[in-house]
Amino acid sequence: MSDDYREIEVVQVGSGPPKPGRPPRSGNRTDVLLTLLVVGVFVGAACSAFTAWTVYAQAEAQRQVSCAYLTSGGVEERTYEKLSDVEKSVADAMDCDFEGR
């Protein structure tokens, strides 16, 4: 760096004739916001319904698997009386169909 005197250069960026202002929007923003709100409510309701349907389907599949495990005994069908106390409580909670129940 030298100690020599240099003149400062002034640069004007964007100089030129001014641009005209943007015209105001002619639409009503309230209508747009209400439309977005209604669409959001419908999307939320659809997502909630899909989630409820999925959870119900998974619970039903789990119930069928649990009942199939409890009722299958290999060669012979298992009866309600042959189940242990824990298996009986699971069968009662899952509402499994057994002969003699």
C-alpha positions as CSV (number, residue, x, y, z in Angstrom):
1,M,0.0,0.0,0.0
2,S,1.4,3.4,-0.9
3,D,0.9,6.8,0.8
4,D,0.4,8.5,-2.5
5,Y,-2.8,10.6,-2.8
6,R,-5.5,9.2,-5.1
7,E,-8.8,10.8,-5.9
8,I,-11.9,8.9,-4.8
9,E,-14.0,7.7,-7.7
10,V,-17.7,8.2,-7.3
11,V,-19.8,5.7,-9.2
12,Q,-23.5,6.2,-9.7
13,V,-25.3,2.9,-10.1
14,G,-28.8,2.8,-11.5
15,S,-28.9,6.3,-12.6
16,G,-31.2,7.2,-15.4
17,P,-34.8,8.3,-15.8
18,P,-37.1,7.1,-13.0
19,K,-39.4,4.2,-13.7
20,P,-43.1,4.7,-13.4
21,G,-44.7,3.2,-10.2
22,R,-46.4,-0.1,-10.3
23,P,-50.2,0.2,-10.6
24,P,-52.3,-1.0,-7.6
25,R,-53.7,-4.5,-7.7
26,S,-57.3,-4.6,-8.8
27,G,-58.2,-7.9,-7.0
28,N,-59.6,-8.3,-3.6
29,R,-57.2,-10.0,-1.2
30,T,-60.0,-11.0,1.2
31,D,-61.5,-13.3,-1.4
32,V,-58.2,-15.0,-2.1
33,L,-57.5,-15.5,1.6
34,L,-61.0,-17.0,2.2
35,T,-60.5,-19.3,-0.8
36,L,-57.2,-20.5,0.6
37,L,-58.8,-21.0,4.0
38,V,-61.6,-23.2,2.6
39,V,-59.2,-25.2,0.5
40,G,-57.0,-25.7,3.6
41,V,-60.0,-26.9,5.7
42,F,-60.9,-29.5,3.0
43,V,-57.3,-30.7,2.7
44,G,-57.1,-31.1,6.5
45,A,-60.4,-33.0,6.6
46,A,-59.3,-35.3,3.8
47,C,-56.0,-36.0,5.5
48,S,-57.7,-36.7,8.8
49,A,-60.2,-39.1,7.1
50,F,-57.3,-40.9,5.4
51,T,-55.4,-41.2,8.6
52,A,-58.5,-42.6,10.5
53,W,-59.1,-45.1,7.7
54,T,-55.5,-46.3,7.7
55,V,-55.4,-46.7,11.5
56,Y,-58.7,-48.6,11.5
57,A,-57.4,-50.9,8.7
58,Q,-54.2,-51.6,10.7
59,A,-56.1,-52.3,13.9
60,E,-58.4,-54.7,12.0
61,A,-55.4,-56.5,10.5
62,Q,-53.8,-56.8,13.9
63,R,-57.0,-58.2,15.4
64,Q,-57.2,-60.8,12.7
65,V,-53.6,-61.9,13.1
66,S,-54.0,-62.1,16.9
67,C,-57.2,-64.1,16.7
68,A,-55.7,-66.4,14.0
69,Y,-52.7,-67.1,16.3
70,L,-55.0,-67.8,19.3
71,T,-57.4,-70.1,17.4
72,S,-54.9,-72.1,15.5
73,G,-53.6,-75.0,17.5
74,G,-51.9,-77.1,14.9
75,V,-53.8,-80.2,14.1
76,E,-56.9,-79.5,16.2
77,E,-58.9,-76.3,16.8
78,R,-58.3,-74.7,20.2
79,T,-61.2,-74.0,22.4
80,Y,-61.7,-71.1,24.8
81,E,-61.4,-73.4,27.8
82,K,-57.9,-74.6,26.7
83,L,-56.5,-71.1,26.6
84,S,-54.3,-69.7,29.4
85,D,-55.5,-66.8,31.4
86,V,-53.4,-64.3,29.5
87,E,-54.6,-65.8,26.2
88,K,-58.2,-65.5,27.4
89,S,-57.8,-61.8,28.3
90,V,-56.3,-61.2,24.8
91,A,-59.1,-63.1,23.1
92,D,-61.7,-61.1,25.1
93,A,-60.0,-57.8,24.3
94,M,-59.8,-58.7,20.6
95,D,-63.3,-60.2,20.5
96,C,-62.1,-63.4,18.8
97,D,-64.6,-66.1,17.9
98,F,-64.1,-69.4,19.6
99,E,-66.2,-72.6,19.8
100,G,-67.8,-72.9,23.2
101,R,-67.5,-69.2,24.1
